[in-house]
Amino acid sequence: MRRRRAERRDVLPDPKYGNKLVTKFVNMIMEKGKKSTAERIVYGAMDIISEKAGNKNSIEVLQKAFDNSRPLLEVKPRRVGGATYQIPIEVKSDRGVSISMRWIRDFARQKKGRPMYEKLAEEIMEAYKGQGSAMKKREDMHKMAEANKAFAHYRW
């Protein structure tokens, strides 16, 4: 028997911008509990974004980058009579945003030869413009879901 479902913890808004999304992103970037390092990286990236975006607010740019790269559909494997089918399902908005954050973080980490805050700022700006690796990953995920639309009736 399963235990009760874990309750969602609410994060506090970050000290510099007063935004919960930034706090979640700092926590996503953080490695080995080094929060101050993660904050330095994220805030450095936000400063670069506000320079590049000009009059735009860097929080709005970050929000739009996550919204642009957020997947709407994903595939989940489901076993039916010995065969495994990839079943397309809709992604809830909070899960979509966290997937988007993860993709942006991972693609920024893959780039080499520059400080992390620069790579992160570049990846966020690309997602904001609707380009870049995170957007390609989203398109691939949507294509996969579209290709497996025939198995949608196995959804539970």
N, C-alpha and C positions, 0 to 999 in steps of 0.2 A: 504494500500500500504506500502511496506517496504521502509526503508530508505537506504541510500547508505551503502555499505559494509565497515566495519571498516578497516582502513589501518594498516598493521603490523608495530609495533614499533621495531626498531633495538636496541638490547642491546649493551652496551659498554663492551669491554673485561675487565676481572677482573684485579685488580692491581697486584696480586702476580704472576699469570701464564700468563696473557695476552691472555686469552682464553674466547670466548663468551659462550661456553658450560658450563664452570664453573660458570659464572655469572648467567646463566639460572638456574643452579642447586641450587645456593645460594638463588635465588629468590623463588625457589620451596620449599626449606627448611624453609625459613623465616616465622615466625608467628608474627602477631600483629605489623608488621613494624620494627621488631628488626633485622636489617640487620647485624650489627656487631656481634651479637650472632650467626646468621646463617653462617656468614663467618668463625667465629671461629670453628664451628662444621665441616663445609666442609673442611677447611684447615687442621684441626686436622685429619680428615679421610684420606685426601690426604697424610699427613705425614706417617700415619700408612701403607697406601697402598705402598708408595715408600720403606718403610722398608721391608714389606712382599714380594713385587715383586722383590726385589733385584736390578738388573741392569736395569730393565724396567722403563720407564718414567711413572709417575703416571697419567699424562694426557692421554697417550695412553691406559692405563688400564681402566680409566674411560670411554673413548670413546668406547672401545671394550665391556665393560660391558653393556653400553646403546644399542649398536648395537646387542649384543647377546639377550638381553631381549626385544628388540623392536618387537611388533607384526606386522605381514605382512597382516593379515586378521582380521576383526572383524565382529560382527553381529549387524545389526540395525533393530529395529522393524518397520514393515510397515503394515498398516491396508489395507486389501483388502476384500471388501464385508463383513464386520462384523467380520472377522477373522484376528488375528495379526500373521504375519509370521516373523521369524527371518531371515533376508536376509544377506548373507555374502557379504562384500565389502572390497576392498583393502584399506589399511591405507597409507596415504601420509607419507613421511619420517619425516617431522617435527612434525606431530601429533604423529607418532610412538615413536619418541624420548621422547616427553613430557609424553606420557603414561608410557613409560619405567621408566622415572625419578620418576613419581608419584608412581609407584609400588614399586620401590626400597626404596623411602622415607617412604611409608606407612608400608612396612614389617619391616623396621628398627625401626620405632616407636612402632610396636607391641611387639618387644622383650623387655624383662624387666631386670632390675637389673644391668645395666651398663651405662656409659655415652653415649650420643647419637652419638658422633663421632666414638666410638668403634663399636657400632651396625651398623652404616652407612658403615664404612670401611669393616666390615665383609660381609654385604649384597652386596656391590660393588664387593668384591673379589669373592663371590659365583657366581654372574652374569657373571663376567669375565671368570670364569672356566666353565660356562655353567651349573651351578647347582643352587640350592636355590629356594626360594619361588617365586621370580619374573619370573624365567624360567618356573616353574610349571604353573604359571598363564598364561604365554604365550602359553604353550602347550595346556592348557585347552581351551583357546580362539580359537586356531587353530582347535582343535577337534570339538568345537561347530560350527565353520564355515564350516568344512568338513561335519558334520552331516546334516547341513541345505543347502547343495549345491543344492538340488533339487528346492529350492525356488529362486535361483539366477536369474531366468527370470523375477522376480518381481522388479528387480533393476530399478531405474529411473534415 
